Amino acid sequence: MTSKTAQTLDRVVIRFAGDSGDGMQLTGDRFTSETAAVGNDLSTLPNFPAEIRAPQGTLPGVSSFQLHFADHDVLTPGDAPDVLVAMNPAALKANLGDLPRGAVLIVDTDEFTKRNLAKVGYAASPLDDGSLDSWHLHPVALTSITVEALAEYGGLSRKEKERAKNMFALGLLSWMYTRPTDGTKSFLTKKFGANPELLAANLTALEAGWSYGETTEDFASTYVVGPAPMPPGTYRNVTGNTALALGLVAAAHRAGRPLVLGSYPITPASDILHALSGMKRHGVTTVQAEDEIAGVGIALGASYGGAVGVTTTSGPGIALKSETIGLAVSLELPLVVVDIQRGGPSTGLPTKTEQADLLQVMFGRNGESPVPVVAAQTPADCFAAALDAVRMATTYRTPVVLLSDGYLANGSEPWSVPDVADLPALDVGLATEPNATDDAGEPVFRPYLRDPETLARPWAVPGTPGLEHRIGGIEKADVTGDISYDPDNHDRMVRLRQAKVDGITVPDLEVDDPTGDARVLVLGWGSTYGPVAAATRTVRNAGSAIARAHLRHLNPFPGNLGDVLRRYDRVVVPEMNTGQLALLLRAKYLVDVRSHTSVRGLPFTTVELADVLSTTLEEIR
């Protein structure tokens, strides 16, 4: 046996790929958790089929998990993997095109049978015909080695033993990249504690993978990636959906109101429902409704009752909820509508990402019904975006749409856990007594008597003595709240509701322009934050000046946005749609922004955007 060496790397991108039943998401998640514990900065990209169980061994059934970890600031999950673990021919064929020449390729040779090869169109095994000579190929009989390692567990079937091969792969990769396994062992103990033999088998498979790396001559080196410098604090690895759920709970806590979630399960938003359902002790009530319309109705009813009402969904659900969102506009009650965007139209690409719904949430309701729109930027930023959405909803008495997407929802990164006492306080200011007098001088409650600064109407909890008032979707009279068909009153109420949204306090747009003389601005929103920042870094490292800005607030826009746009010779707007923000910017500011779009169900790559920006710089020179 040759002695092993250890090499130091500054960054690595690993992709686990296999059949949708091979446990690639679990494997990637566990490797990510252990990597976070080491102190690396990281970003992940889970990618899986829409079907619960796609045809086994086929290209549509391939599930993958990509992780980029480094000893420095990480902005994206990486453009291409340095290491590909392919559990079958389908995983190899689906992902080989992304693997750079010279990268490491680990394959499960047991799965390269004639039948599996034929399923994906291989006439001969690529392991034998020389077509993989451009990569560092490591053929490993993952399945049979795992089964042999578990021979002592007679109470398990061969199929059950084979399922543990993902733990063998995890053990091998953990050895290669000096990842700890203690957290995974604790996870397995919790998951399989009720079945001691199954627990022991998975632990054995994990250790067998580690031992295989130590003893085989096929792997001559381990790799070390040091921790990334980070400010002092408590960190945890968090997905966007988890961070968003925690942000909603923290905001409700700071507002001193209970949180009520009315939700119908839909990919990729369902994990928020799952997370919040476990937080009852924090004043959270979750209701899994029978459909999308019921979900938003529950949330709006809860808001009328004095709670922070929230509903979670994706694009198709927004379409169904639109009438009730319009009702919330008319009633002027707080409501948070979380839209985890995915590819469309219709069912579209349920498990793929897209910035598909900006125009829908801006205008997809009847009548003049303005709604504030907030967009999260990174998985960890979903926490802050949720706080912002609740602040707007409760302060201005309006429904607010919070946009995330599948990339943020399922992706993860380290998150600095804040001290709750440091979070902004949200003073909701519930109405407790009459706020006016009638002609006889008697105290009365005027439900549409507005705050002069925010234009918000009072939030009166039903049952409060003396605050009885009428609700409903028919237009209300200004101040009194009586039903009104008066043309002038309707005109006034429409303009008041618009003025309320337009007057929401949002910070000015910050522009990252280190030299101060950049002629090109790249402007993004939502989940393009990481790719845009990485591409900007690449262009600057090549010696070019370029400015970057990112929008969190899409309605209303920051007050200085128009001035920022007119400051530059060229503005490039990358979007994972066909140019929705670009359309809004052109209409509002009459600036000919350049739209760069993609609707492939995948986030932008750094190389792609860097090429676009470099080409733009060349054009204006």
Salt bridges, closest charged atoms under 4 A:
ASP19 OD2 - ARG53 NH1 2.61
ASP22 OD1 - LYS165 NZ 3.80
ASP71 OD1 - HIS72 ND1 2.95
ASP73 OD2 - ARG537 NH2 3.21
ASP98 OD2 - ARG15 NH1 2.86
ASP108 OD2 - LYS165 NZ 3.84
GLU111 OE2 - LYS165 NZ 3.48
GLU162 OE2 - ARG158 NE 2.98
GLU207 OE2 - LYS185 NZ 3.89
ASP218 OD2 - HIS138 ND1 3.08
ASP271 OD1 - HIS274 ND1 3.25
GLU292 OE1 - LYS321 NZ 2.98
GLU332 OE1 - ARG450 NH1 2.72
GLU332 OE1 - LYS500 NZ 2.81
ASP381 OD1 - ARG552 NH2 2.56
ASP388 OD1 - ARG391 NH2 3.02
ASP388 OD2 - HIS553 NE2 2.58
GLU475 OE2 - HIS490 ND1 2.67
GLU475 OE2 - ARG497 NH2 3.02
ASP478 OD2 - ARG492 NE 2.61
ASP491 OD1 - ARG495 NE 2.90
ASP512 OD2 - ARG540 NH1 2.88
ASP512 OD2 - ARG548 NH2 3.72
ASP563 OD1 - ARG566 NH2 3.80
ASP569 OD2 - ARG519 NE 2.58
ASP592 OD1 - ARG586 NE 3.89
GLU608 OE2 - HIS596 NE2 3.06
GLU618 OE2 - ARG621 NH1 2.66
GLU619 OE1 - ARG570 NH1 3.23
GLU619 OE1 - ARG594 NH1 2.54
